[in-house]
Amino acid sequence: MAKQNYKKLITQAQELIDRPHPSGKSTDAAVDQCLKLSKQLYQLGEMRVSRQLLGKARQLLKQQGEACLAGALLDETETLRLTKRLKNLDEHALARQLLTKLLEQGCSDDLAIKATQQLALNTYKDGELPPDQRHDRALTILEGIGLRSPDCKDPETLGQAGAIYKRKFDRSGRLEDLQAAQYFYQRGWTLNPEQDMGYCGINAAFILDKLAQRAHVNAAREQIPDTECQTLRKQAGELRTQLLADLPNYATVQDPGILTEWWLLVTMAEAAFGLGQWDEAGKWLDQAKNAEHFEWERQTTTRQLVAIARMHGFVPPPDRQSPTDWAPPWQTLSRLLGDDASACFECFRGKVGLALSGGGFRASLYHLGVLARLAEVDALRSVEVLSTVSGGSIVGAHYYLALRKLLMEKTDADIRRDDYIQLVSTVIEQFFTGVSENLRVRALASLPDNLKMLFQSGYGRSNRMGELYESYFYQQVEAYQGAADGVPNMRPMHDLRVHPLTADPLSNATFCDESFHPQQANWRRRAKVPALLLNTTSLNSGHNWHFTASFMGEPPGLTGQDIDMNQRYRRLYYWQAPTESLKHYPLGYAVASSAGVPALFDPLELDDLYLNHTIRLVDGGVHDNQGVAGLLDESCDLILCSDASGQMDDQTSPKKSALSVFFRSDSILQDRVREAQFQDLEAKAKSNALQGLFFIHLKQDLHSDPLDWIQCDNPSPKPKRPQCTDYGIDRGQQRRLAQVRTDLDTFTEVEAYALMASGYAMAKHQLSQLDRQHQDLQLNGHWADFDIHAPGQDWPFSDIAPILATDPEAGDPKAKDLATQLNAARLLAGKAFVLIPTLKYAFMACGLVVLALLVLWIKQNWQDQTTITLGVASITMAIIITLVGVLLPFGKYLQPLDTARKWLGLAVLGTVGWALANLHLKFFDQWFKKRGKLQRLLNL
């Protein structure tokens, strides 16, 4: 019978979805049907069709809202009803427009207050507004209806202020914001409990728990007595006890039907849950599960209940543990969550974000070592946002494609930690194969493509590099046979969307869920579907520009807001783009724009996207070389950052030429930005605005001693440091790794595996250190509850790790040869000549022969006389060439000369460069790779 009823509901849903859009009053009926049926299917576990119905309802409501905006006058009651529905479906921008028009039009006093409250709510939830701006605007709106007045007793107004300050704390980590949230919540409950009906009261108790947790952690960190925690928790307990006692009575007086509504049931459940009354909480959750509600409401409730359990010291159950062995709070929660419980418990970490910095292939290879350890501790399964820059984007896109393939081939229940280990192992193998092909030189090795760069407008070296990334990296994951932007075998960005393999709730069949949206549905999965952020920089505005699987443009949260007056180029979905080429923008080009180092590569151009504007994009590292800003903008609570960027070196005598001073000054600025960003992250972590911070970089544990002046009368003591770093790599070898070139040429096995081994060792040590700090703070479980001490696997780079730990000065031939190779690895050119003496001597011998022949010819012809006759044409050409030589440096001020200079450079690169590139690939590159074989090093 249940199966028949399920099929009947599915049939009704499909009819609704396929039905043409109605108009007028029939729209309301259609929306009501969609929402009701969506809730019913959701409760049966049918996520896909439930979300499709919500999508249909959203389309109908948007159509209705836009029609209302186009009309002359708005109906007060209907507008408020419509905006509440839009709010429930995350259409906050449209709701704001309607409410603004309604208030400007004028309405009755009672409805004006409600409309103002709804305007404030939709303002602070509108993701298209910069976070600080939307929070401040919403508070200003509430202040207009008396928020700051001593006489304000409206729980809706006070509760919204509490929610805003709670969000401000999540972003800032400021204690004052958390205290303000508690003040407004407490006031909303205390002054008017009958009208509040527990919303402000239950949230006030939750904030008291957060304040207590913060006090406990701070006291443990500073090793001082904890004088606040117990007092705050006692206050929270008293408040919850009061809620359990009073709310049923208030509901009976107002309307007994309230006792069956979702929001009151979960409020009662949370009050009992926070008091440890597990059976009582479970009874309320049993009723709540059967009450009508949206998926986002269950998600919000689950997150808060899980957070309470964690703050009270309960660690989520291990993977695959029997539910009968779970601790009481987890058994209680399972009464609401059912089969999804184990996956939903993962939300205690918050939203996990992984940032992979820029730094050419050096960064890419280092990141692979970090990914290897994160896979072993089962951290990669929890990542919800992957933010990448430059070299991090090259490897990040490769990893993302491999993960996409896994998620679309296995259901969430079938994916294990070993799948991620195998995935990273495969990516390491595939990526190194691509790296060994010397893409930087190969970009000039095709004569047709060189001519294309010369003659086709808008096509440059960055475009060519994007095509090579697709051919040598991404095609290895899964061959793409379509075409994007007219380029064969280039997959479009919109093709990166993940449709995870999902099991039908009432059958054994599986399907790829095309309705899946990570932000809405990840909370139900153990293996999260991450959002990919490819970071690049807009030369037009100076802002960060994102390419994702869904949209491109400048995110509102990463603009300077009050002090940034430049335009923001709004984000758009690819299907909204005005041209076919932009609708199908290729992944390779997006990655190339993220890795487009200024001066080395042309900016990537986007034409015909904004009226009278040509967007030009360069390396994402210009704006944020770590990619962390994107994670914060996506509200990530737990940050994992792998930083292999080119940190500023120390110079004994900086050059004083104008160009050298400019580049050195730019390095100083970038270094200062990096330091400020890390300090901000560290402050957020210490203030508990972040659940945790994992941050490693190539110069970890490489300290510098202060330099004394000549004839110093109080010299600095020379600290004695161990030969190896804390993570087990010789300090000298690690310094050499930190100086490896940030280039896109060939990396040998030794260079690549040494970088991977360094990233792996640092990640392993950093996770252990964070876990030790976690234990010192007297917190239960492990840091982020990852399997911190998971055993290591046998990786391709494992054999080089012992050599990296050996002092090359101690006489070990392997360590000495490794040091030689790493010293050469910093060079942009000539590495083969440095490492292969035979090649160097042969080149020197050829040079001496040529020099000897030249000297011999000069000696034999010393007495000869030569007469040079110059005609008018020759003299004119000489003058023209001289003038061009003089004027070309100033060509940036003269467009024709700028064009001529570009053509001249491209012509040389396209012909001479083509010949030299192929010569290099045929001979020198092969000799260099052979010299850098790992087995050769191991055989010494």
Buried (B, 14 or more C-beta within 10 A) or exposed (E): EEEEEBEEBBEBBEEBBEEEEBEEEEBBEBBEBBBEBBBBBBBBBBBBBBBBBBBBBBBBBBBBBEEBEEEEEBEBEEBBEBBBBBBBBBBBBBBBBBBBBBBEEEBEEEBBBBBBBBBBBBBBBBBEBBBBBBBBBBBEBBBEBBBEEEEBBBBBBBBBBBBBBBBBBBBBBBBEBBEBBBBBBBBBBBBBBEBBBBBBBBBBBBBBBBBBBBBBBBBBEEEEEBEBBEBBBEBBBEBBBBBBEBBBEBBEEEEEEBBBBBBBBBBBBBBBBBBBBBEBBBBBBEBBBEBBBBBBBBBEBBBBBBBBBBBBEBBBBEBEEEEEEBBBBBBBBBBBBEEBBBBBBBBBBBBBBBBBBBBBBBBBBBBBBBBBBBBBBBBBBBBBBBBBBBBBBBBBBBBBBBBBBBBBEBBBBEBBBEBBBBBBBBBBEBBBEBBBBBBBBBBBBBBEBBBBBBEEEEBBBBBBBBBBBBBBBBBBBEEBEEBBBEBEBBBBBBBBBBBBBBBEEBEEEEEBBEBBBBBBBBBBBBBBBBBBBBBBBBBBBBBBBBBBBBBBBBBBBBBEBEEBEEBBBEBBEBEEBEEEBBBBBBBBBBBBBBBBBBEBBBBBBBEEBBEEBBBBBBBBBBBBBBBBBBBBBBBBBBBBBBBBBBBBEEEEEEEEEEEEEEEBEEBEEBBEBBEEBBEBBEBBBBBBBBBBBBBBBBBBBBEEEEEEEEEEEEEEEEEEEEEBBBBBBBBBBBBBBBBBBBBBBBBBBBBBBBBBBBBBBBBBBBBBBBBEBBEEEEBEBBBBBBBBEBEEBEBBBBBBBEBBBBBBEEEBEBBBBBBBBBBBBBBEEEBBBBBBEEBBEEBEEEEEEEEEEEEEEEEEEEEEEEEEEEEEEEEEEEEEEEEBEEBBEEBEEEEEBBEBBBEEEBBEBBBEBBEBBBEBBEEBBEBBBEBBEBEBBEEE
